[in-house]
Amino acid sequence: MMSRIGRSTLITVGVIALILGGTWVGQGLNLIPGSFMTGSQMWFSIGLIVVIIGVILIVVGLRRPGESSTSK
C-alpha cells in the first residue's frame, strides 16, 4: 500500500528521469549539439536506460492502490 506522497514522489522522479534521459538520448544521437556528450553512443545508451526507468516509475506511481497485475 503506497501513500499519496509516495505515489507523487515516484511520478515526479519518473518525469525528471524521462526528461533527463530524453536529453541524453538527443545528445547521443547528435540532435542536441554543444556538449561533450554530442554524438556519443555511450550517452545514447545511458539516456535510453534512464528513459525506461522513468517510464517504469511513472507507471508504478500512476497505478491505483490495490491494483494487481494478476487476475483472479
N, C-alpha and C positions, 0 to 999 in steps of 0.2 A: 504494500500500500504506500503510495507516494503522495506527499503533501503538495498543495498548490505551489508553494515556494520551490520545492524540489523540481516539479514539472517545469515551472517558469525558468528556473536556472538551466535545466537541460536544453530547453528551446533556445535560450539566449546564447549559451555556449555553442550550440549547434549552428546557429545563424552566423556567429562570429567565425567559426571554423569554416563554414561554407564560403563566406566572403574572402577570408584569408587564403583558403585553398584555391578558390577560383582565380584570385590574383596571381598566385604562384603558377597555376596552370597556364594562365595567359602569358606570363613572363617566360615560362619554359618553352612555350610554342612560338615565342618571338612576336607575340601580338601586342605586348606592352613593353616598349623599349625603355632604356635608360637605367638599367641596373646590371649588376654583375650576374644576376640570375637569368637575364635575357638570353634566350636560345639554348638554355641548358636542359638536357634531358633529365638530369637529376631533379631539378626543381619542378619539372612537369610531373614526375613520378611522386614526389613528396606532396605536391599540391593535390594530385588525384586521390591519394590516400586520405589527406585531410578533408577533402570534399566528401568522400564516402563516410568518414567518421561523423562529419557534421550532419549529413542526411540521416544517419542512424540515430544520432542524439535527438534530432528534431522529431523523428517518427516515434521514438520512445517517449519523448515528452508530450506528444500530442495524443498518445493512447489514453483512452478512458480508464479510470481506476476499475479494477476487477475484470478488465477485458483480457482474455487469454487467447493464445494462438491455437489452441486445440479445441475442437468442437466435440460436444458430447452427443 
